[in-house]
């Protein structure tokens, strides 16, 4: 690769790829050679490690030196389109220009002999780009080499099952001879708590890594010389001066600095070591920001500080994207009496507080009545309970009394903010798990578009159990079948990933704010008014996480409840609505513009107020440790070129 691959983006764009910038990739590349006996290579990684260029470089190497049909699959057509236009095709063009010959046919739209966006043609084979969500892309192809990109984001295909099973079926012709090769590469997602990673919803890349020999990268300590691999718990963050953050050596306790880390990584002494060797285990590699030369201790510390301010979601992102590890939600419900003790008399019923830029409501439909919670949400994820109610009445028909009361209490209602200005709901979620077709019909009959966003104001939602679902997914069209009348695809049904949201909410409930004696309310803090009673808090804290034990081992974790959790369900749906409205995607400029649109005073709608919020504005008048024995001296590299037997195809 060092004499073939011209980088097309990043700080070294236009330069030849250099192993010196990512020495940890060499052994992974060796495993991808045909001479290496393994059939599967797993890379569990963080972002910004340079590992993705390895997968693309392997594709070019295959086309040039080991021609074979290759299937590159990623989760989503948009990701494939971006991969081709921003990475793969520019890489091919730069490579051809550098080597002064054409290996992969030029991309054309008409010629059957030319390449296309999703099919690259070369002598002796083809490179197919496939969508993990498409049965057609995972069918009718025979491949010898394969890449599963961003594997953790692969989802079951409705009606067809596991896309990995479909993917692996493309290699059947080579299974008897064991001459196929597959690279799995991904940042991780959810840790269900299953020790073997077999539980439904467990992160796919972590499941495969647990089945591998689990290799970690070992560095020499500059003080004692012993080798160590980074344990996140031993990283000491200096919050006031992140550039002074250090890692404490596992053996001597020396505080390793960033300068010493870089020197160790460039020393030539670092090496991979399997921590779970075995005859049936394939090579598996863990790459995190600690061993990346594109990152630093300072950058890691800054990521961690920012993550803590964002609550459970921030911690998940830090764990997945910086540490390269799956995230396990804690989900411990706080004592409801402690929540009651911190109620704030300043939080008035029916009033939208100064910091509440989003106003959402969620309804849980029952046989005789509807539970309702309305909350305001701030730019830093702080929430305020605006109203709670139980709307008694008939729910067997869209015109039933309870549904009429729901409309009056939500979409027809005008609220007042801290400056006595009028506010209307930004979104309403109605749980369609019970009396589904009645809910579909009511949503259809009352639907309107939000005047600011142009999006649906009312969402029929369906809670999904499991750890692998997003906060709010892609809606599907459903039929309405009511009173003998059928409307084909008459309503949208939005899936909501309830399990991760419950974990995030319970983590936010643990936060301490001004009412507990702290100097400020942290991001994610939940505000409750003195008008809320004991029954409300009991429902919010009704559920708990418990281990699932199968044959004497922990096989996952699941939420359990006592059956009186309607308002917790409402809160979860309200959190999903906030994501629907852009809570995690809006920029500080977006929030400032929204504040101005809401009529907030100029001093409370400036851009800089939304860059690092620690408190809401007020109105103007108010790993398990791997082995640590020192190994022998690592063997010297052999050979050069794209590839020599077993070694060093990356060096050219």
C-alpha positions in Angstrom: 0.0 0.0 0.0 2.8 2.4 0.8 3.8 2.5 -2.9 0.3 2.2 -4.4 -2.3 4.0 -2.3 -2.6 7.8 -2.6 -4.7 9.2 0.2 -7.7 11.3 -1.0 -8.7 13.0 2.2 -7.5 13.9 5.7 -4.4 15.7 6.8 -2.2 13.6 4.4 -4.4 14.0 1.3 -2.4 13.7 -1.9 0.4 11.8 -0.1 1.2 8.1 -0.4 -0.2 6.0 2.5 2.5 5.3 5.2 2.6 2.4 7.6 4.3 4.7 10.0 1.0 6.5 10.6 -0.8 3.3 11.5 1.6 0.6 12.4 -1.1 -1.5 14.1 -2.6 -2.2 10.6 0.3 -4.3 9.4 -0.7 -7.6 11.2 -4.3 -7.2 10.2 -3.2 -6.9 6.5 -1.1 -10.0 6.8 -4.2 -12.0 7.9 -5.9 -10.9 4.7 -3.3 -12.5 2.4 -4.3 -15.7 0.6 -1.3 -17.4 2.3 -2.8 -16.9 5.7 -5.0 -19.8 6.7 -7.8 -17.8 8.3 -11.1 -17.3 6.5 -12.4 -14.5 8.8 -10.8 -11.3 10.2 -12.7 -9.2 12.7 -11.8 -5.6 13.5 -13.6 -3.9 16.4 -12.6 -0.3 16.1 -13.1 3.3 17.2 -13.4 6.1 14.7 -10.4 8.0 13.3 -8.0 5.0 13.3 -7.3 4.7 9.6 -8.7 1.1 9.6 -11.3 1.9 6.8 -8.5 2.7 4.3 -7.2 -0.9 4.9 -10.5 -2.3 3.6 -10.5 -0.1 0.5 -6.8 -0.8 -0.1 -7.5 -4.5 0.1 -10.1 -4.1 -2.6 -7.5 -2.5 -4.9 -4.9 -5.1 -4.0 -7.3 -7.9 -4.9 -8.0 -6.3 -8.3 -4.3 -6.0 -9.0 -2.7 -9.1 -7.5 -5.3 -11.7 -6.5 -8.2 -11.2 -8.9 -11.5 -12.6 -7.5 -15.1 -11.6 -7.2 -15.4 -9.4 -4.1 -18.6 -8.3 -2.2 -18.4 -5.1 -0.2 -21.5 -4.6 1.9 -22.5 -1.6 4.0 -25.8 -0.7 5.8 -27.7 1.6 3.5 -27.7 2.9 -0.1 -26.7 6.4 1.0 -23.6 5.1 2.7 -22.6 3.1 -0.4 -23.2 6.1 -2.6 -21.0 8.3 -0.3 -18.4 5.5 -0.1 -18.1 5.4 -3.8 -18.1 9.1 -4.6 -16.0 10.3 -1.6 -13.6 7.4 -1.0 -13.5 4.5 -3.4 -13.7 6.1 -6.9 -11.2 9.0 -6.0 -8.9 6.3 -4.5 -9.1 4.3 -7.8 -8.4 7.4 -9.9 -5.4 8.5 -7.8 -4.1 4.9 -7.8 -4.3 4.7 -11.6 -2.6 8.0 -12.0 0.2 7.0 -9.7 0.9 3.6 -11.2 0.4 4.9 -14.7 -1.9 2.1 -15.8 -5.6 1.1 -15.5 -6.5 -1.9 -13.5 -10.2 -1.3 -12.7 -12.3 -0.3 -15.7 -13.4 3.3 -15.9 -16.8 4.1 -14.4 -19.4 4.4 -17.2 -23.2 4.4 -17.4 -23.7 2.6 -20.7 -20.9 0.1 -21.5 -21.4 -3.4 -20.1 -17.6 -3.7 -20.0 -17.2 -0.6 -17.8 -17.6 -0.1 -14.1 -20.6 1.5 -12.5 -21.3 3.1 -9.2 -22.0 -0.3 -7.5 -19.9 -2.6 -9.7 -16.2 -2.3 -10.4 -14.8 -4.4 -13.2 -11.2 -5.7 -13.5 -9.5 -8.6 -15.3 -10.5 -11.8 -13.4 -13.2 -10.4 -11.2 -15.6 -7.8 -10.0 -16.1 -5.7 -6.9 -19.7 -5.4 -6.0 -21.0 -2.7 -3.6 -24.0 -4.1 -1.8 -26.7 -2.7 0.6 -27.1 -4.8 3.8 -30.7 -3.8 3.8 -31.4 -5.3 0.3 -32.2 -8.9 -0.3 -31.3 -8.4 -4.0 -27.9 -7.1 -3.2 -27.2 -10.2 -1.1 -28.4 -12.7 -3.6 -27.4 -14.2 -7.0 -23.7 -13.5 -6.6 -20.7 -15.8 -6.0 -17.8 -14.2 -4.2 -14.5 -15.3 -2.9 -13.6 -12.2 -0.9 -15.9 -10.1 1.2 -16.1 -7.1 3.4 -18.8 -6.4 6.1 -18.5 -2.7 6.7 -20.1 -1.1 9.8 -21.4 -4.5 10.7 -22.9 -3.3 14.0 -25.5 -1.3 12.1 -26.8 -4.2 10.0 -30.4 -5.0 10.8 -32.6 -8.0 10.1 -34.4 -7.7 6.8 -38.2 -8.0 7.3 -39.5 -11.2 5.9 -36.0 -12.5 5.0 -34.1 -12.6 8.3 -30.4 -12.0 9.1 -28.4 -10.2 6.4 -25.2 -11.9 7.6 -26.6 -15.3 6.7 -27.5 -14.0 3.3 -24.1 -12.5 2.9 -22.2 -15.6 3.9 -24.3 -17.7 1.4 -22.4 -15.9 -1.4 -19.2 -17.8 -0.4 -20.7 -21.3 -0.4 -18.7 -22.4 -3.5 -15.4 -21.9 -1.6 -16.4 -23.3 1.8 -15.3 -26.9 1.3 -11.8 -25.8 0.3 -11.8 -23.0 2.8 -10.4 -20.6 0.2 -12.6 -17.6 0.9 -11.7 -14.6 3.0 -14.0 -12.1 4.8 -13.1 -8.9 6.6 -15.5 -7.6 9.3 -14.9 -4.0 10.3 -17.1 -1.7 12.5 -17.5 0.6 15.4 -19.5 -1.2 18.1 -23.0 -0.5 19.4 -24.9 -2.1 22.3 -23.6 -4.6 25.0 -26.6 -6.5 26.2 -24.7 -8.0 29.1 -24.5 -11.4 27.5 -21.1 -12.9 28.3 -20.8 -14.6 25.0 -22.5 -11.9 23.0 -25.2 -14.2 21.7 -28.3 -12.4 23.0 -30.6 -10.7 20.6 -29.7 -7.1 20.0 -26.1 -7.6 21.1 -23.6 -5.7 18.9 -22.6 -7.8 15.9 -19.0 -6.8 15.7 -18.5 -7.4 19.5 -20.2 -10.8 19.1 -17.7 -11.8 16.5 -14.8 -10.3 18.4 -15.8 -12.4 21.5 -15.6 -15.5 19.2 -12.1 -14.5 18.0 -8.7 -14.7 19.7 -9.2 -11.1 20.9 -6.0 -9.4 20.1 -5.0 -6.1 21.8 -2.1 -3.8 21.0 0.6 -3.7 23.6 3.0 -0.7 24.1 6.1 -0.5 26.3 6.0 1.7 29.4 8.8 4.3 29.1 9.4 4.1 32.9 9.5 0.3 33.7 9.7 -1.2 30.2 6.8 -3.6 30.8 4.2 -4.0 28.1 0.6 -2.8 28.6 -2.6 -2.4 26.7 -4.8 0.6 27.4 -7.5 0.0 30.0 -9.9 3.0 29.9 -10.3 2.9 33.7 -6.6 3.9 34.1 -6.8 6.9 31.9 -6.6 10.0 34.1 -8.5 13.0 32.7 -7.4 16.5 33.7 -10.7 18.4 33.2 -9.1 21.8 33.7 -6.2 21.1 31.4 -7.0 18.2 29.1 -3.5 18.3 27.5 -2.1 17.1 30.8 -4.2 14.0 30.9 -2.1 10.8 31.4 -2.4 7.0 31.4 -1.2 5.2 34.5 1.0 2.2 33.7 -0.6 -1.0 34.8 2.7 -2.2 36.3 4.5 0.8 37.9 1.8 3.5 38.0 3.9 5.9 35.9 1.8 8.6 34.4 2.4 8.2 30.6 2.2 11.4 28.7 1.1 12.0 25.1 4.7 12.5 24.1 5.7 9.2 25.6 2.7 7.5 24.0 3.6 8.6 20.5 7.2 7.6 21.1 6.1 4.1 22.2 3.8 3.7 19.1 6.7 4.7 16.8 9.3 2.6 18.7 8.8 -0.6 16.6 8.3 -2.6 19.9 4.5 -2.5 19.9 2.7 -5.7 19.0 -0.6 -7.5 18.9 -1.2 -10.2 21.5 -4.1 -12.6 21.5 -5.8 -12.7 24.9 -8.2 -15.6 24.1 -6.2 -18.0 22.0 -7.7 -21.3 20.8 -7.7 -23.7 17.9 -11.2 -22.6 16.7 -10.7 -18.9 17.1 -10.1 -16.5 14.2 -8.0 -13.4 14.3 -9.8 -10.5 16.0 -8.4 -7.1 16.6 -9.4 -4.2 18.9 -8.4 -0.7 17.7 -9.2 2.3 19.8 -8.2 5.9 20.0 -5.5 5.2 22.5 -3.3 3.5 19.7 -4.3 5.9 16.9 -1.8 8.4 15.8 -4.7 10.6 14.5 -5.8 11.0 18.1 -4.1 12.1 21.3 -4.6 11.9 25.1 -5.8 15.5 25.0 -8.4 14.7 22.3 -9.6 11.6 24.1 -9.9 13.6 27.4 -11.9 16.3 25.6 -14.2 13.7 24.1 -14.8 12.2 27.6 -15.5 15.6 29.1 -18.0 16.5 26.4 -19.6 13.0 26.7 -20.3 13.4 30.4 -22.1 16.6 29.8 -24.5 14.8 27.3 -25.5 12.1 29.8 -26.1 8.5 28.9 -26.2 9.1 25.1 -22.9 11.0 25.3 -21.3 8.2 27.3 -22.5 5.7 24.7 -21.0 7.7 21.9 -17.7 8.0 23.7 -17.6 4.3 24.5 -18.5 3.3 20.9 -16.6 5.9 18.9 -13.6 6.7 21.0 -13.0 3.6 23.1 -14.2 1.2 20.3 -16.1 -0.8 22.8 -19.8 -1.7 23.1 -21.9 0.2 25.5 -23.9 -1.3 28.3 -26.8 0.8 29.7 -26.9 1.0 33.5 -30.7 1.5 33.8 -30.9 1.6 37.6 -34.1 3.3 38.6 -33.6 5.9 41.4 -35.7 5.9 44.6 -39.0 7.7 43.7 -39.0 9.4 47.2 -35.6 11.1 46.4 -37.1 12.4 43.2 -40.1 13.8 45.1 -37.8 15.5 47.5 -36.2 17.6 44.8 -39.4 18.9 43.3 -39.1 22.6 42.3 -42.0 25.0 43.2 -40.8 27.2 40.4 -41.8 24.6 37.8 -45.5 25.6 37.2 -48.1 23.3 35.8 -49.0 24.2 32.2 -46.2 26.7 31.8 -43.3 26.3 29.3 -40.1 27.3 31.0 -37.5 29.6 29.5 -35.2 26.9 28.5 -37.9 24.7 27.0 -37.4 25.2 23.2 -39.2 22.0 22.3 -42.7 21.1 23.5 -43.8 17.5 23.1 -46.6 15.2 24.4 -47.1 11.5 24.5 -50.3 9.5 25.1 -50.7 5.9 26.2 -54.1 4.5 25.2 -55.8 2.1 27.6 -59.2 0.3 27.6 -60.9 3.1 29.5 -58.9 6.2 29.2 -55.6 7.7 28.1 -52.5 8.6 30.1 -50.8 11.8 29.0 -47.5 13.5 29.7 -46.4 16.8 28.3 -42.7 17.9 28.6 -40.5 20.8 27.5 -37.0 20.0 26.3 -33.9 22.2 26.2 -31.0 22.4 23.9 -28.8 20.6 26.5 -31.4 17.8 27.0 -32.8 19.3 30.2 -36.5 18.5 30.5 -39.4 20.0 32.4 -42.7 18.2 33.1 -45.4 20.7 31.9 -48.5 18.6 32.5 -49.6 15.1 33.4 -53.2 13.7 33.2 -55.4 10.7 32.9 -58.1 11.3 30.3 -61.0 9.1 31.4 -63.5 8.0 28.7 -64.3 5.6 25.9 -61.3 4.6 23.6 -63.1 2.1 21.4 -63.7 4.6 18.7 -61.8 7.6 17.3 -64.7 9.9 18.3 -64.7 8.5 21.9 -64.7 10.8 24.8 -61.1 10.1 25.8 -59.9 11.0 22.3 -61.8 14.2 22.2 -60.3 15.1 25.5 -56.8 14.2 24.2 -57.2 16.6 21.3 -58.4 19.4 23.6 -55.4 18.8 26.0 -52.8 18.7 23.2 -53.1 19.9 19.6 -55.9 22.3 20.2 -54.3 23.7 23.4 -52.4 27.0 23.7 -49.7 27.0 26.4 -47.9 30.1 27.8 -44.2 30.5 28.2 -42.1 32.2 30.8 -42.8 35.6 29.2 -46.5 34.8 28.8 -46.2 34.3 25.1 -48.4 31.6 23.4 -46.9 28.2 22.5 -48.3 25.2 20.7 -47.1 21.6 20.7 -44.3 20.7 18.4 -45.2 17.0 18.2 -47.6 14.4 19.8 -47.0 10.7 20.0 -49.8 8.2 20.5 -49.0 4.6 21.4 -50.7 2.3 18.9 -49.9 -0.9 20.8 -53.5 -1.1 22.1 -56.5 -0.3 20.0 -54.2 0.0 17.1 -56.7 0.7 14.3 -58.6 3.2 16.5 -55.3 5.1 17.0 -54.4 4.9 13.3 -57.8 6.3 12.4 -57.6 9.1 15.0 -54.1 10.1 13.9 -55.2 10.1 10.2 -58.3 12.2 11.0 -56.4 14.8 13.1 -53.1 14.9 11.3 -51.6 18.3 10.3 -48.2 19.5 9.4 -46.2 21.6 11.8 -46.1 25.2 10.6 -42.3 25.5 11.1 -40.9 22.1 10.2 -43.5 21.0 7.6 -43.4 17.5 9.2 -46.2 15.5 10.7 -47.4 16.9 14.0 -49.0 13.6 15.3 -47.1 10.3 15.3 -48.6 6.8 15.8 -45.8 5.0 17.6 -45.0 1.4 18.4 -42.5 0.5 21.1 -39.8 -2.0 20.2 -38.1 -4.2 22.8 -34.4 -4.9 22.4 -31.1 -3.0 22.5 -30.4 -2.6 18.8 -33.2 -0.2 17.9 -32.7 3.5 17.3 -34.6 6.1 19.4 -37.0 6.6 16.5 -36.8 4.6 13.3 -38.2 4.8 9.7 -42.0 4.7 9.6 -44.0 2.1 7.7 -47.4 2.5 6.1 -50.1 0.5 7.7 -53.7 -0.3 6.8 -56.6 1.0 8.8 -59.3 -1.6 9.4 -62.2 -0.2 11.5 -65.9 -0.7 11.6 -66.0 -2.6 8.4 -64.0 0.0 6.5 -60.5 -0.6 5.2 -58.1 2.1 4.2 -55.0 0.7 2.4 -51.8 2.2 3.8 -53.9 4.8 5.5 -51.5 5.7 8.4 -47.8 5.8 9.3 -46.4 3.8 12.2 -43.2 5.0 13.8 -41.0 2.4 15.6 -39.4 3.5 18.9 -36.4 1.8 20.5 -37.6 1.8 24.1 -34.9 -0.1 25.8 -31.9 2.3 25.2 -34.2 5.3 25.9 -35.2 3.9 29.3 -31.6 3.4 30.1 -30.8 7.0 29.1 -33.8 8.4 31.1 -32.9 6.5 34.3 -29.3 7.8 34.0 -30.6 11.3 33.7 -32.8 10.9 36.8 -29.6 10.2 38.8 -28.2 13.6 38.0 -28.0 16.1 40.8 -28.9 19.8 40.3 -29.6 23.0 42.1 -32.4 21.5 44.1 -29.8 19.0 45.5 -27.3 21.7 46.4 -25.3 21.7 43.2 -24.2 25.1 41.7 -25.9 24.4 38.4 -28.3 22.0 36.6 -26.3 19.6 34.4 -27.2 18.7 30.8 -30.0 16.1 30.8 -31.3 17.1 34.2 -35.0 16.4 34.8 -37.1 19.1 36.4 -40.3 18.3 38.3 -42.9 20.6 39.7 -44.2 20.5 43.3 -47.7 19.8 41.9 -46.6 16.2 40.9 -47.8 13.5 43.2 -46.4 10.2 44.5 -48.2 8.1 41.9 -46.4 10.0 39.1 -43.0 9.2 40.4 -43.8 5.6 41.1 -44.8 5.1 37.5 -41.7 6.8 36.2 -39.5 4.5 38.3 -41.5 1.3 37.8 -39.0 -0.7 35.7 -35.6 -2.2 36.4 -33.0 -4.1 34.5 -32.4 -7.7 35.4 -30.0 -10.3 34.1 -31.3 -13.1 31.9 -29.7 -16.4 33.1 -29.5 -19.3 30.7 -27.9 -22.5 31.8 -26.1 -20.8 34.6 -24.6 -17.8 32.7 -25.7 -14.3 32.0 -27.2 -14.3 28.5 -28.3 -10.7 28.4 -30.3 -8.0 30.2 -34.0 -7.1 29.9 -36.4 -4.6 31.4 -39.1 -5.8 33.8 -42.0 -3.9 35.3 -44.9 -4.3 37.7 -47.5 -3.3 35.0 -48.0 0.2 36.2 -45.6 2.1 34.0 -47.8 4.1 31.7 -46.2 7.4 32.4 -42.7 5.9 31.9 -43.9 4.8 28.5 -45.1 8.4 27.9 -41.7 9.8 28.9 -39.9 7.4 26.6 -42.1 8.4 23.6 -41.5 12.0 24.5 -37.7 11.4 24.3 -38.2 9.8 20.9 -40.2 12.8 19.8 -37.3 15.1 20.8 -35.0 13.1 18.6 -37.6 13.2 15.8 -37.5 17.0 16.1 -33.7 17.1 15.9 -32.5 17.2 19.5 -29.2 15.3 18.7 -28.7 16.8 15.2 -29.4 20.5 15.6 -26.3 22.8 15.6 -25.8 25.7 18.0 -26.9 28.0 15.1 -30.1 25.9 14.8 -30.9 26.3 18.5 -30.2 30.0 18.4 -32.5 30.4 15.4 -35.2 28.4 17.2 -34.9 30.5 20.3 -35.4 33.6 18.2 -38.4 32.0 16.5 -39.9 31.2 19.9 -39.6 34.9 20.8 -36.9 34.6 23.5 -35.2 37.9 24.3 -32.0 38.7 22.4 -29.8 38.0 25.3 -31.2 34.4 25.5 -31.0 33.6 21.8 -27.4 34.2 21.0 -25.3 31.5 19.3 -22.8 31.2 22.2 -25.4 30.3 24.7 -25.9 26.9 22.9 -22.3 25.9 22.5 -21.6 24.7 26.1 -24.7 25.0 28.1 -24.5 24.0 31.8 -27.7 25.6 33.0 -30.9 26.7 31.4 -31.6 30.4 30.9 -34.0 32.2 33.1 -36.5 35.0 32.2 -35.0 38.5 32.5 -37.3 39.1 35.4 -36.3 35.8 37.1 -12.3 -4.3 29.9 -11.3 -6.8 31.2 -7.4 -6.7 31.6 -5.4 -8.7 29.1 -2.3 -10.7 30.1 0.6 -8.4 30.9 3.7 -10.7 30.8 6.5 -9.2 28.6 6.7 -11.1 25.3 9.8 -12.0 23.4 11.2 -9.7 20.8 8.8 -9.3 17.9 9.9 -10.9 14.7 11.4 -8.7 12.0 9.3 -8.0 8.9 10.0 -10.0 5.8 9.8 -9.0 2.1 8.1 -6.2 0.3 5.8 -5.4 -2.6 2.1 -5.5 -2.6 2.5 -8.9 -1.1 5.0 -11.7 -0.3 3.9 -15.0 1.3 2.3 -14.1 4.6 3.8 -10.6 5.0 3.9 -7.0 4.2 1.6 -6.4 1.2 0.8 -3.0 2.9 4.4 -1.8 2.2 3.8 -1.3 -1.5 
